[in-house]
Amino acid sequence: MNKIGLFFGPIGGSTHKAGQIIAKALGNENVDLIPVKEASVETLKKYDSIIFGISTLGRETWDGIHTKNDWDLFMPIIEESDFSSKKVAIYGLGDSVTYAMSFVDHMGILAEKLENAHANLIGAVATDGYSFEESKAMQNGKFVGLPLDEDFEDYLTQERVDRWVAMIKPILLG
Ligand SMILES: Cc1cc2nc3c(=O)[nH]c(=O)nc-3n(C[C@H](O)[C@H](O)[C@H](O)COP(=O)(O)O)c2cc1C
């Protein structure tokens, strides 16, 4: 059976922690947890089933105004890859209180880049139970992936993950 490649960034924060929770829910034996910082086109090619984890940290994440972060460096690799034969799911870390107007925006921006690279995205999540104003991560009234808020709603993370994993696990491992 092929393993799931769970690619996340940055290392050491909430996105990393959520990756570990998701991997555990999927069964650690089914998942390789890989920081995007350490991944290449070749690493991506090894996996037919992929989960990407990203946080939303403001414009500098994308414009590279400050130091280049993990996702700045990895995004060109996404753009030059072809995901048409792969199953891809995304989770995104955000803060629905302080950043209610841009909640998990980068999950949406990543989804757009993946779709341009012919990804077949799975694991869209209904907005029920989330309070926010605006999000670029919305498509057809749903989130393109799983939003998690470790800043204000960490007590909801486990049940959100469990529900999402129940949805995506049979597809990713099928
Ligand atoms: C400078 C900065 C900007 C942020 N901007 C947003 C934002 O626009 N939307 C959002 O949902 N969360 C935003 N957040 C919250 C982070 O996404 C959240 O704290 C997340 O858990 C960080 O994950 P990490 O520790 O893996 O980087 C921002 C946080 C910081 C520090």
The ligand as a Tripos MOL2 file, in Angstrom:
@<TRIPOS>MOLECULE
LIG
   31    33     1     0     0
SMALL
NO_CHARGES

@<TRIPOS>ATOM
      1 C1          1.9510   38.2300   11.2710 C.3       1 LIG1
      2 C2          0.7940   37.2630   11.2960 C.ar      1 LIG1
      3 C3         -0.2040   37.3950   10.3450 C.ar      1 LIG1
      4 C4         -1.2870   36.5050   10.3530 C.ar      1 LIG1
      5 N1         -2.2710   36.6440    9.4050 N.ar      1 LIG1
      6 C5         -3.3120   35.7780    9.4120 C.ar      1 LIG1
      7 C6         -4.3390   35.8940    8.4370 C.ar      1 LIG1
      8 O1         -4.3260   36.7750    7.5630 O.2       1 LIG1
      9 N2         -5.3700   34.9880    8.4650 N.ar      1 LIG1
     10 C7         -5.4270   33.9810    9.4160 C.ar      1 LIG1
     11 O2         -6.3810   33.1840    9.3760 O.2       1 LIG1
     12 N3         -4.4630   33.8650   10.3650 N.ar      1 LIG1
     13 C8         -3.4200   34.7240   10.3880 C.ar      1 LIG1
     14 N4         -2.4540   34.5940   11.3470 N.ar      1 LIG1
     15 C9         -2.5750   33.5400   12.3840 C.3       1 LIG1
     16 C10        -1.7590   32.3010   12.0620 C.3       1 LIG1
     17 O3         -2.1530   31.7170   10.8420 O.3       1 LIG1
     18 C11        -1.9210   31.2640   13.1920 C.3       1 LIG1
     19 O4         -1.3870   31.7700   14.3740 O.3       1 LIG1
     20 C12        -1.3080   29.9120   12.8760 C.3       1 LIG1
     21 O5         -1.6650   28.9890   13.8760 O.3       1 LIG1
     22 C13         0.2050   29.9700   12.7590 C.3       1 LIG1
     23 O6          0.6630   28.6930   12.3800 O.3       1 LIG1
     24 P1          2.2260   28.3280   12.4810 P.3       1 LIG1
     25 O7          2.5810   28.3720   13.9470 O.co2     1 LIG1
     26 O8          2.3710   26.9510   11.9230 O.co2     1 LIG1
     27 O9          2.9490   29.3330   11.6600 O.co2     1 LIG1
     28 C14        -1.3640   35.4880   11.3620 C.ar      1 LIG1
     29 C15        -0.3560   35.3780   12.3250 C.ar      1 LIG1
     30 C16         0.7080   36.2480   12.2990 C.ar      1 LIG1
     31 C17         1.7840   36.1070   13.3620 C.3       1 LIG1
@<TRIPOS>BOND
     1     1     2 1
     2     2     3 ar
     3     2    30 ar
     4     3     4 ar
     5     4     5 ar
     6     4    28 ar
     7     5     6 ar
     8     6     7 ar
     9     6    13 1
    10     7     8 2
    11     7     9 ar
    12     9    10 ar
    13    10    11 2
    14    10    12 ar
    15    12    13 ar
    16    13    14 ar
    17    14    15 1
    18    14    28 ar
    19    15    16 1
    20    16    17 1
    21    16    18 1
    22    18    19 1
    23    18    20 1
    24    20    21 1
    25    20    22 1
    26    22    23 1
    27    23    24 1
    28    24    25 2
    29    24    26 1
    30    24    27 1
    31    28    29 ar
    32    29    30 ar
    33    30    31 1
@<TRIPOS>SUBSTRUCTURE
     1 LIG1         1 GROUP 0 **** ****
